[in-house]
Amino acid sequence: MRRIGSQLLGIDRGEVTMFEDYRDGGPMWAGQGARAVRQRVSFSARFHEQPVVSLGIAMLDTHCAANLRVDVRAENVGLAGFDAVLSTWGDSRIAQARLHWTALGALKHEEDWQL
């Protein structure tokens, strides 16, 4: 379990459209093999310590004749944001995807100070 030393807990959340490859025949829709899309997400305010980020699928539009393979993860989590990554492989065909995210972490309190 992670313990947060600050008495001020920040919770930020939002959604990010990862891609809409059906519009232009992009690689997630038309491709084969390993494919990944990365989007940088910025928090609405800076955290004091590295937050915990949770991702979920808000919308996923796939081809009905192909296997569905999806991996969603948060990478490069920092005080100001993170990279949302969605990947697939094999014959999976994903037309579009949207993720929702939640970040929880310590915020700097106005009475925090260092010598």
C-alpha positions as CSV (number, residue, x, y, z in Angstrom):
1,M,0.0,0.0,0.0
2,R,1.2,3.5,-0.8
3,R,0.9,6.0,2.0
4,I,0.6,9.7,1.2
5,G,2.3,11.9,3.7
6,S,0.4,15.1,2.9
7,Q,-2.9,15.9,4.4
8,L,-4.0,17.4,1.0
9,L,-5.1,14.7,-1.5
10,G,-5.6,15.7,-5.1
11,I,-7.9,13.8,-7.4
12,D,-7.9,14.7,-11.1
13,R,-9.8,12.9,-13.9
14,G,-10.7,13.2,-17.6
15,E,-11.0,11.4,-20.9
16,V,-8.7,11.2,-23.9
17,T,-9.6,10.2,-27.4
18,M,-6.7,7.9,-28.5
19,F,-7.5,7.7,-32.2
20,E,-10.2,7.5,-34.8
21,D,-8.5,5.4,-37.5
22,Y,-11.7,4.4,-39.3
23,R,-11.8,8.0,-40.8
24,D,-8.5,7.6,-42.7
25,G,-7.7,3.9,-42.7
26,G,-5.0,4.4,-40.0
27,P,-2.9,1.5,-38.7
28,M,-5.1,0.5,-35.7
29,W,-7.9,-0.1,-38.2
30,A,-6.1,-1.4,-41.3
31,G,-2.9,-2.8,-39.9
32,Q,-1.6,-6.1,-38.8
33,G,0.8,-7.2,-36.0
34,A,1.9,-5.1,-33.0
35,R,0.6,-1.5,-33.0
36,A,0.4,1.2,-30.3
37,V,-0.9,4.7,-29.9
38,R,0.4,7.1,-27.2
39,Q,-1.2,10.4,-26.1
40,R,0.3,12.8,-23.5
41,V,-2.2,13.8,-20.8
42,S,-1.6,16.9,-18.7
43,F,-3.1,17.2,-15.2
44,S,-5.2,20.3,-14.4
45,A,-2.8,21.1,-11.5
46,R,0.7,19.8,-10.6
47,F,0.9,17.1,-7.9
48,H,3.5,17.3,-5.1
49,E,4.4,13.6,-5.4
50,Q,4.0,11.2,-8.2
51,P,0.3,10.3,-8.4
52,V,-1.3,6.9,-9.0
53,V,-3.0,6.8,-12.3
54,S,-5.9,4.4,-13.2
55,L,-7.1,4.0,-16.8
56,G,-10.3,2.5,-18.1
57,I,-11.9,2.1,-21.5
58,A,-14.7,4.6,-22.1
59,M,-15.4,3.6,-25.7
60,L,-14.0,1.0,-28.0
61,D,-15.2,0.4,-31.6
62,T,-13.9,-2.8,-33.2
63,H,-14.3,-4.9,-36.3
64,C,-16.7,-7.8,-35.7
65,A,-14.8,-10.4,-37.8
66,A,-11.4,-10.0,-35.9
67,N,-10.2,-10.9,-32.5
68,L,-10.3,-8.2,-29.9
69,R,-6.9,-7.7,-28.2
70,V,-6.3,-4.5,-26.2
71,D,-3.7,-3.4,-23.7
72,V,-4.1,-0.1,-21.9
73,R,-1.5,1.4,-19.6
74,A,-0.2,4.6,-18.1
75,E,3.5,5.3,-18.7
76,N,6.0,8.1,-17.8
77,V,3.8,9.2,-14.9
78,G,5.1,12.5,-13.5
79,L,3.9,15.4,-11.4
80,A,2.4,17.2,-14.4
81,G,1.0,14.4,-16.5
82,F,1.4,10.9,-18.0
83,D,1.4,9.0,-21.3
84,A,-1.8,7.0,-22.0
85,V,-0.9,4.0,-24.2
86,L,-3.3,1.7,-26.0
87,S,-1.9,-1.2,-28.0
88,T,-3.1,-4.2,-30.0
89,W,-1.6,-7.0,-32.0
90,G,-2.4,-9.8,-34.4
91,D,-5.5,-9.4,-36.7
92,S,-7.3,-7.0,-34.2
93,R,-9.0,-4.1,-35.9
94,I,-9.9,-1.1,-33.8
95,A,-11.7,1.8,-35.4
96,Q,-11.6,4.2,-32.5
97,A,-10.9,4.3,-28.8
98,R,-11.4,6.7,-25.9
99,L,-10.0,6.2,-22.4
100,H,-11.0,7.7,-19.1
101,W,-8.4,8.3,-16.4
102,T,-8.2,9.1,-12.7
103,A,-5.1,10.3,-10.9
104,L,-4.7,10.4,-7.1
105,G,-1.8,11.9,-5.2
106,A,-0.5,14.4,-2.7
107,L,-0.7,18.1,-3.3
108,K,1.5,20.7,-2.0
109,H,0.0,22.4,1.0
110,E,0.5,26.2,1.5
111,E,2.0,25.5,4.9
112,D,4.6,23.0,3.6
113,W,8.1,24.5,3.7
114,Q,11.7,23.3,3.8
115,L,14.8,24.7,5.4
